Amino acid sequence: MSRRKRPLVPEARKGLDALKAQVAHVADPAQAKFEVAEEIHVPLQPGYNGQLTSHDAGRIGGRLGGSMVKEMVRMAMEGMNKKL
């Protein structure tokens, strides 16, 4: 399976990074995964993390991605309610 490391719309990168930082409660989007890893007690370090299991890596990405999706759905529903 192919993994896409860039957004479908390249101009969306800045907004997605801001959303990532917002849901992780950090100022820098690059720190978001470390904050999430700390919250769920996964030993993520800057640099090489070969000791992490795929399960732990997935927990970090899933928690961060899931939070971003929940926030986007909330924002969309709020926007729909304003139109009514």
Buried (B, 14 or more C-beta within 10 A) or exposed (E): EEEEEEEEEEEEEEEBBEBBBBBBEBEEBEBBBBBBBEEEEBEBEEEEBEEBEEEBBEBBEEBBBEBBEEBEEEEEEEEEEEEE
